[in-house]
Amino acid sequence: MADSTRPFLVLYILWHPGFGDGTAIADALREHFRRKLYENVAGGTGLSVIYRFAAAPGSPAPLPIDLAEAETTAVVVLGDANLAGDAHWTAYVRELVERTEASGLGTRVFPVAVDLAALEDLGLAEQAFRWDLWPGDLADRRRRLVAELTYEFCRMLRHYLEHLKRPAEEDAALEAYLKKVRIFLSHSKHDGDGEQIAHAIRDRLHGGHGLSSFFDVHDIPAGLRFQKVLLQQVRVSAMVAIHTDSYSSREWCRREVIEAKRCNIPLVVANSISDLDERGFPYMGNVPVVRLNPNEADRIDFVVGRLLDEVLKDFLWRCRVELARDTGGRNVVFVPRPPELISLASLPPATDVPDPIIVYPDPPLSVEEERLFADVAPRVQLRSLTEWLAGAVR
């Protein structure tokens, strides 16, 4: 049984003190993974981010890294010429790599090739993030590194989640680790922007991250029913809803969003309205919305990055739920985002569970939202995870 007091994921960032951009890169990662976005599902102040950039007192190398302090541990190594030229630091990295490989899939070293030659002697060049080849300025590269790492953390937590569910089945955990995260691109074909943006996002996904996208009829094998496959793909994917002018008027776009909400999958709306939407679809709220002008391709990275954040949050939440599930009764229903009225559609029948409790990530809902639930569904109780664990009663 996993220890519920241990963090799910600890991130270490290691760089040589002679690397001038090391602090700026590390601070960008720390700011991203410790911000409020992750506090709600990871607890505390978000993910733990720890630096290793200075020699320990009385030693030419940094303090050792305890790989047993968390369920999963990620170590980002910023490899530059300063690190490669310091024998004590290269020995430290080699020993760290050996220990992580011996620890299994729950611990990983992620080398970043600031200077590829710096990682070649360490045997880390082939699997390195190619920072040295990425286009753009320092801010662009930091943004891409955040996205690449977020995807890798999703894979680590999927492996950990499989261990929580089936601790004796190593093969199942490995298979889950190797699977791609699937992205469903929901878009309307009745205006040119929807198709154009979907193609652009798909091209971007296939060009990096190792993500897999599902792109309507072109990805459905011959002989299978379009509608059945489409809804099944929604249920097992994360979704980008490309909200163009005609999106809300299309039946299948609406069905895809409703299915995504009912199945509680990660969902991001790309707001690409160029003129107006005659009737905004009411079930596209309660999720992140990113402005994506069809003529500004650079914003696609923001959409993909935010979707990856939502996927990682989903894995963090599912890990917390798996650890807490034994303390709940059959009337407890866990949802990965603040509940809304459509959440009621996924509850078991009142004859089976007359007094359901919906448990969701912190913070608690606003008073006006709770009043609306009380008016519409007085039998349903709402609790944030912290309230529920504390046994709060209203």
N, C-alpha and C positions, 0 to 999 in steps of 0.2 A: 504493500500500500504506500502510495506517495505521501510525503510529508507536506501537509497543507500550509505549513509556516514558511517553507522555502520558496524563494522567488522562482517563477517559471523560467525566466530568461535574464541572464546578466551579460551585459556587453562590456568588454574590455577594449580599449583603444591604445595601441602601442606605437610609439614613434621615437626615433633618436632625438636627443635634445638639440642636435645640430640642424635638424630639419626645420627651416623657418616657417613653412606653412602648416606644420603639424598641429599647432594649437588651434588655428582657424578651422581646419578640417574637423578636428575632434570636437570643438565647441559646436559646430553645425550639427554633428551627429547627436551630441548630448542634448542640444536644444530641441531637436525633433523628437527624440524618443522619450524625453522626460516631460514633454508638455502635456497640457490637460487632455488632449486627445486620447492619451493612453492611461491617464490616471483612473478614469472611470471603470476600465476593465482590468487593469493590472494592479490596481490598488496603490496606496501610498502616493508617491510623486511620479508615477509612471515607471518605465523600465529602469533598472539600475544600470548606470553608465559609469565606468571606473577607468581612470587614466593610468598608463604606465609610460612615463616619458623622462624619468630621472633615475639615476642610480640610487640604490638603497644605501643607507648609512653604513660605511665600512665595506662596501661592495662596489665593484665596477659595473654591475648589472642591476636591473630593476628588481623590486620585490617580486617574489614568486606569485603565480596565479593559482588560486585554489579552485580546481575544476569540480570539486564536490559541493561547493556552497550553494549551487542552484540546480534545478532540474535540467536546464540546458544552458550552455555557456558558449558565447561567440567572442572570438578574439580577432579584432581587425588590426592587421599589421601594415603600417604605412612604410613601404620599402623604398628607401632612397639611398643615394651614394654614401651618406653619413653612416647609416646602419650597416651597409655592406663593408665599410672600411673599419669597423670596430669589431675586433675578434670576440670581445666579451658579449656584445649584443647579438652577434650572429650565433654564438654558442647558446645563448639564452633562447633565441627563437627556435633553433633546431631541437633543443630539449623540450620546448613547449609543443612543437608539432608532433614529436614522438608521443608525448603524453596524451594529446587530444586524439590521435589516431588509435591509441590503445583504449581510450574511453568509450568509443563507439560513436553513433550518429548524434548523440546528444551534446557533443562538444565539437566545435569546428574552428579552424583558423581560416580567416578570410584575408588573403594577401592583396594589397593594393599596389600596383606597379607604378609608383611615381617615377621610378627609374627601373626598367625591366631587368637590366643587368644586375641590379642589387638583389633580385630574387632568384636569379639563375643558379648561383652557387648554393642556395638553400633548397633547391629543387622545388620551388614554389611558383615558377614562372608560368607554367602551363595553365594552372587554375586561377591565376591572378585576375582581378579586375584591371582592365587596361586603361587606367587613369592617364597614362602617357599618350594614349591615342585618342582620347575623348575630345571632341571639339568644344569650343567655347572658353569662357573665362573661368576663374576660380569658382564663382557662384554657380555657374552652369554645371561644372564638374561635381561640386558638392551635392547639388540637387540630384544628379544622376546616381551618385554613390548612395545617397539615402534610399532611392528607389530600388537599386540593385540589392542592397542589404535587407530592405524590408521584405522583398520577395524571398530571399534566403532564410530569413527568420520565420516566414510562414511555413516553409518546408520543415524547419527544425521543430516547430511547435506541432505540426501535423504528425511528425514522428512521435513526439512526446505524448500527444493525445491518444495515438494508437496503443502506446505502452500503458497508459492509464486504463484503457478499455480492455486490452488483452495483453497483460504483462508477460505471458509465457510465449507469445507468438512473435518471435523476432522477424520472421519472413514477412508477416503482415505489416510490421512497422517499417521495414525496409521498402516494401512496395509503396506504402503511403508516402514515404520520403521522396521517392523517385517520380511520383506522379506530378504532372504539371497542374498549376492552378488554372482553371478554365474561366474564360471571360465570355459572357454573352453580350453581344452588341445589339441592343434593341433600337430599331430605327424605322422611320417611315420611308417608303419608296415613292411617295406621292409629292415630294418636293426634292429638287436636286441636292439640296444641302445635306439631307439625311444620309443619302447614299454616299456622297462625297466624303463626309466626315467619318462614316463607318469604315470606308476603305482606308482612310488616312490612319485611323486608330489601329486597324488591323495590321497595316504595314509597319507601324511603330512597334506593336507588340511582337511581331515576328522578327523584328530587327534587334531585339534585346530581351533581357529578363528571363527567357525560357518559358514565357507564358504561352498558353494555348487559347485561341479565340474560336468561338462558334459563330458562324456568319450565315445565318438563314439557309436558304434552299441549296446553296452551293456546297454545304457541308453535310447534307442529308443523303445517305446512300439510296440508290434506286430501289424501288419496291417497298419502301417504308412510308407510312402515313406522315405527311408533313406536320399536321397539327399535333399528333402524339409525340413525335420526336422533339418538336419545338418546345412544348411545355416541359418535357422531361429534361431537356438541356437547361431550361431556366432553373429547375429545382436543384441542379448539381453544379451550378456555376455562380460566379459573381457577375453582376450586371452593370453595364453602362447604358443608361437610357438617354438617347440622343434626342433632346426635346427641341425639335424644329417646329415650324408653324403648323404643319399638318399632323403632328404626332398624336395629339390628344383626340383627333377626329377618327383615328384608325382603330378598328375593333381589336386587331391582334396586338397592337402596341399596348392598348389598355389591358388586355388579358395578360400580357407578359409582365406588366408592372404589378398587377394584382397577384399573380402567381408568385412573383418575387417577394412581395410583402407577406403573403400567407406562409411561405416557406422560410421566411426570415433570413434570406441570403444577403450578403453584402451588396449594396446598391448605391451608385452615385449617378446623379443627374447632370448631364452636360447641357447647360442652357445655351441653345444655339438658335433662339428665336430671332429672326431678322426683321419681322414686322409686327405681327400680333398673333395671339392664340385666342380664338373666339371663346372657348370655354376651357380654362385650365383644368386638367384632370386632377381631382381632389386627392388621389392616392399617391401623388408624387412628392409629398412633403415628408418631413421627419427624417430626411436623409441629407447628406452633403450635396450642395448644388455648386457647380463650378462653371463660370462663364467661359464659353468656347465659341469664339467668332469663327465662322467657317473659313475666313480668309487669313486667320492667324494660326498657322500650324504649330508654332512653338507652345501654344496653350495645351496641346495634346499631352505633353509631359506632365502638366499639372493634373489633368484628368486621370491619367494612368497612375501617377503618384498617389493621388487621394484614394483611388480604388484599392491600391495595394495597402494603404493604411487601414482601410475598412476590412480587408481580408485578414490582416494581422490582428486587428482588434477582435474579429470574429473568432480566430483561433485562441486568443488569450481568454476570451469570455467562455468558450467551450471548455477550456482547461479548468477554469475556476468552477464552472458548473459541475464538471465531472468529479472534482474533489468534494464539492458540497452536496452532491446528489443524495448521498446516504443519510444526510441529516434532514432531508425533506420528506414530506408525505406524498401520496398519490394525487393530492389536490394542488400541488405546486407546479406551475408552468413557467419555465425560464424562457425569456426572450432577450435577444442580443442588443436591442435598442429601446429607447423609451416607448412604452406602449401607446397605441393610438386605437381608435375605435375599430379599425380593421383587424386588430389583434384579437378581438372577440370571436372572429370567424374561425380561429384555429383552436378554440377551447373545446374540451370534451363536452358532450351533451350534459345538460343539467341533471338528467336522471342518473348519470354515472358519477358526476362530481358536482354536487349542489353548491359548494362553497369554494370555488377555485381562487388561488392566490397567484397573481402574475408577479414574478420577480424579475427585475431588470437592472441594468448597470446604474450606478450612482451618476448624478445626484437625483434626489426625489423629484417627482413631477411638480409643476407649479400648482397652486391651490385651485386656479380656475380649470385646469385640465382634470384634476381629481374630481371636482364638482360635476363636470360633464360626465365622467365615467359613472359617478354615483347616481346621476339621473337616468342614464341609459341602461346601466347594468348594475343595479344595487347589490346583487349577490356576489359580485367580483371584488376581491380585495387587491390593492396595489401596494407593492413594497419594493423599494430599492434593495439591492443585495445587502448593503450594510444594515438597513432597517430589519430585513428578514433574519439575518444572522444574529442580530441583537435581540430578536424576539419582540420587536415593536408591535404594539397593539393600538388601534384607533377606535 
